[in-house]
Amino acid sequence: MVASFEYIERIITNFQKAAEANTQSPLRKGNLVVLTPADGDEIMITGDLHGHRKNFNVIRRLAGLDRHPRRHLVIQEVCHGGPTYPENGGCMSHTVLEDVAKLIVQFPNRVHFLLGNHELAEVTDYPIQKNRQMLNLLFRLGLQHAYGPAAEKVRQAYIPFLKSCPLGVRLPGGVLLTHSIPESVDRSGFDGSVFDHPIDAVEFLEHGAVFRLVWGRDYRKENARTFCRLMRVNLLINGHEPAPQGYAVPNEYQIILDGCSEKATYLLLPLAYDGDWTQEEVLKRIQFLP
């Protein structure tokens, strides 16, 4: 059954409000969210969700943002994956994206949705194929099932919201959260100014700085170390790469979290910390979803 006109309008309005919350946040410094102990007590960091409704609901419950008014929550990569509509096989992950926007509106300045490559693919119509299926097409089929003739209107409301999402979150203790890191930073460099100024549309396209940031899969120690130096941090926490054990440690500068595996994980870090976080200290704080 296609959603009512009133429901569709609420969805569209909510994405507009979420985009405004992103861009107008006092924590936003360019395209980074920068947190200090003055901004909260702790931050809950999660990995890729890819439409995993059950894990998203568990994360939302564990975060308990209404019960913990000084807690922040980081969510990433919800598009493409998870349950499908039995009628047409359309991807239901759009419902998780809609719920993320609702959380941002409900808890402004405390819910931070990192731009990921699958969301970027929806912004730019960049095709993604997995298991011989076009994920972008399945996503549109899901919207078509839910919203009928208004499907494209709803999808167009997603775009400004996704473009408004931060590229990363900088934490005290020398930690940077991004969806991934660019490839070959040590060999060909990277334009770090993309974190500081309004993003030109070309940066979203293939070989642009944003594209390189969210699509990179170069886990060499030298690459991670160079990106750390560029960003003036000592530890990177990312998603992007599947981690069947719930998390992965590709080198001494990176930790990868996975929120859609059977052993999905999350991190809860205090924002007040004396000194710089070490990888070993952060690894001890990884927890598995119940």
C-alpha positions in Angstrom: 0.0 0.0 0.0 1.4 3.4 -1.1 2.0 5.9 1.8 -0.5 8.7 2.2 0.1 12.2 0.9 0.4 13.5 4.5 3.0 10.9 5.4 5.0 11.6 2.3 5.0 15.3 3.1 6.2 14.6 6.6 9.1 12.5 5.2 10.2 15.3 2.9 9.9 18.0 5.6 11.9 15.9 8.0 14.8 15.6 5.5 14.7 19.3 5.0 14.9 19.8 8.8 17.7 17.2 9.1 19.7 19.0 6.4 19.3 22.3 8.3 20.4 20.7 11.6 23.5 19.4 9.9 24.6 22.6 8.2 23.6 24.9 11.1 25.2 22.8 13.9 27.6 24.9 16.1 29.8 21.8 16.2 30.4 21.9 12.5 33.8 23.2 11.4 33.7 23.1 7.6 32.8 19.5 6.8 33.9 18.1 10.1 32.1 17.8 13.4 34.6 18.8 16.1 33.7 17.6 19.6 35.3 18.7 22.9 34.5 17.6 26.5 32.3 20.7 26.8 30.0 19.3 24.1 29.2 16.0 25.9 30.3 13.2 28.1 30.7 10.4 25.6 30.2 9.2 22.1 28.8 6.0 20.7 30.4 5.0 17.4 28.9 2.4 15.1 29.9 0.8 11.8 28.1 0.2 8.5 24.5 -0.8 8.8 23.4 -1.4 5.2 19.7 -1.6 5.9 20.1 -3.9 8.9 16.9 -2.9 10.7 17.4 -5.1 13.7 20.9 -3.8 14.5 19.7 -0.2 13.9 16.9 -0.7 16.4 19.3 -2.2 18.9 21.8 0.7 18.4 19.0 3.2 18.9 18.0 1.5 22.1 21.5 1.2 23.5 22.3 4.8 22.7 19.3 5.9 24.8 19.8 9.5 23.7 16.7 10.5 25.7 18.2 9.0 28.8 21.7 10.2 28.2 21.4 13.9 27.3 25.2 14.3 27.0 25.8 11.3 24.7 26.6 11.6 21.0 25.9 8.9 18.4 27.7 8.3 15.1 25.9 6.3 12.4 27.2 5.4 8.9 26.2 3.7 5.7 22.6 2.7 6.0 21.7 2.6 2.3 21.6 -0.6 0.2 21.0 -4.0 1.9 18.8 -5.6 4.5 15.2 -6.7 4.0 13.3 -6.3 0.8 9.7 -5.8 -0.1 8.2 -9.2 -1.1 6.0 -7.6 -3.7 8.7 -6.3 -6.0 12.1 -7.1 -4.3 12.7 -3.4 -3.6 15.3 -2.5 -1.0 13.8 -1.4 2.3 17.0 0.4 3.5 15.4 3.8 2.7 13.3 3.3 5.8 16.5 3.2 8.0 17.8 6.4 6.2 14.5 8.1 7.0 14.8 7.0 10.7 18.3 8.4 10.8 17.0 11.8 9.6 14.3 11.6 12.3 16.9 11.0 15.0 19.0 14.0 13.8 15.9 16.2 14.0 15.0 14.8 17.4 18.5 15.1 18.8 20.2 17.9 16.9 24.0 18.3 17.4 24.1 14.8 19.0 23.5 12.4 16.1 26.1 12.5 13.4 25.6 10.6 10.1 28.8 10.2 8.2 28.7 10.4 4.4 29.5 6.9 3.0 30.1 5.7 -0.5 26.7 4.1 -0.8 24.9 7.3 0.1 27.2 9.2 -2.2 26.2 6.7 -5.0 22.6 7.8 -4.5 23.6 11.5 -4.7 25.5 11.1 -8.0 23.7 8.1 -9.6 27.0 6.2 -9.4 26.1 2.5 -10.1 27.0 -0.1 -7.5 26.6 -3.8 -8.3 26.7 -6.6 -5.8 25.9 -10.3 -6.2 24.9 -9.4 -9.8 22.3 -7.0 -8.6 22.2 -3.2 -9.2 21.8 -1.8 -5.7 20.7 1.6 -6.9 17.9 0.1 -8.9 16.7 -2.0 -5.9 16.8 1.1 -3.8 14.5 2.9 -6.3 12.2 -0.1 -6.4 11.9 0.2 -2.7 10.9 3.8 -2.9 8.5 3.0 -5.7 6.8 0.4 -3.6 6.5 2.7 -0.6 5.7 6.0 -2.3 4.3 5.2 -5.7 4.1 8.2 -8.0 5.9 10.4 -5.4 8.9 8.1 -5.2 11.2 10.5 -7.2 10.0 13.5 -5.2 11.0 11.7 -2.0 14.3 10.6 -3.4 15.1 14.2 -4.4 14.5 15.2 -0.8 17.2 12.8 0.2 19.9 14.5 -1.9 20.3 17.8 -0.1 20.3 16.0 3.2 23.0 13.5 2.1 25.1 16.4 0.7 24.8 18.1 4.1 26.2 15.2 6.1 29.7 15.6 7.7 32.7 13.9 6.1 34.0 13.1 9.6 34.0 13.7 13.3 37.2 14.8 15.2 37.4 13.7 18.8 39.7 14.7 21.7 42.7 12.4 22.1 43.7 12.5 18.5 40.9 10.4 16.9 39.2 11.0 13.6 36.1 9.2 12.4 35.5 9.0 8.7 33.8 6.3 6.5 37.1 5.4 5.0 40.4 7.1 3.9 41.7 7.9 0.5 44.0 5.5 -1.4 47.7 6.4 -2.1 47.8 9.4 0.1 51.5 8.6 0.7 52.2 8.3 -3.0 49.9 10.9 -4.7 48.8 13.1 -1.8 45.3 14.3 -0.9 43.6 17.7 -0.9 42.7 18.0 2.8 41.1 21.4 2.2 37.9 19.5 1.3 37.2 19.2 5.0 37.3 23.0 5.4 35.3 24.7 2.6 31.9 24.3 0.9 32.1 21.2 -1.3 32.2 21.8 -5.1 29.9 19.3 -6.9 32.9 17.9 -8.8 34.4 16.6 -5.6 31.5 14.2 -5.3 32.3 12.6 -8.7 34.8 9.8 -9.4 38.4 10.9 -8.6 37.1 13.9 -6.7 38.3 14.4 -3.1 35.0 13.3 -1.4 34.8 10.3 -3.7 38.4 9.3 -2.9 37.7 9.7 0.8 34.6 7.4 1.1 35.6 4.8 -1.5 39.3 4.2 -0.6 40.4 0.7 0.3 44.1 1.2 0.8 44.9 -0.3 4.2 48.7 -0.1 4.0 50.4 1.2 7.1 52.2 3.9 5.1 48.9 5.2 3.7 47.1 5.4 7.0 50.1 7.0 8.7 50.3 9.7 6.0 46.6 10.5 6.3 46.9 10.7 10.1 49.7 13.2 9.6 47.7 15.2 7.1 44.7 15.3 9.5 46.9 15.8 12.6 45.5 12.8 14.5 47.0 9.5 15.6 44.1 7.1 15.2 41.5 6.5 12.5 38.1 4.8 13.1 36.3 3.8 9.9 33.7 1.6 8.4 33.4 0.7 4.7 35.2 -2.7 4.8 33.2 -5.8 5.8 34.5 -7.3 9.1 32.9 -10.7 9.8 34.3 -10.7 13.3 32.7 -7.3 14.0 35.9 -5.2 13.7 39.2 -5.3 12.0 42.7 -3.9 12.6 44.4 -3.5 9.2 47.4 -1.5 10.6 48.5 0.3 13.7 46.7 3.5 12.8 43.2 2.2 11.9 40.2 0.4 13.4 37.3 -0.7 11.3 33.9 -1.3 12.8 31.1 -3.3 11.2 27.5 -2.8 12.2 25.8 -5.3 9.8 27.7 -8.5 10.5 26.4 -11.2 12.8 29.0 -10.0 15.3 28.2 -6.3 14.9 30.2 -3.9 17.2 30.2 -0.4 18.6 32.5 1.8 20.6 31.7 4.0 23.6 34.4 6.6 24.2 34.5 9.4 26.8 35.1 12.8 25.4 37.2 13.9 28.3 40.5 12.0 28.0 43.9 12.9 29.3 46.4 12.5 26.5 46.1 10.7 23.1 44.2 7.6 22.6 46.2 4.5 21.6 44.9 1.8 19.4 45.3 -0.7 22.2 43.2 1.4 24.6 40.4 1.9 22.1 40.3 -1.8 21.1 39.6 -2.7 24.7 36.4 -0.6 24.6 34.9 -2.3 21.5 31.6 -4.0 22.5 29.3 -6.4 20.6 25.7 -5.7 20.0 23.5 -8.0 22.1 
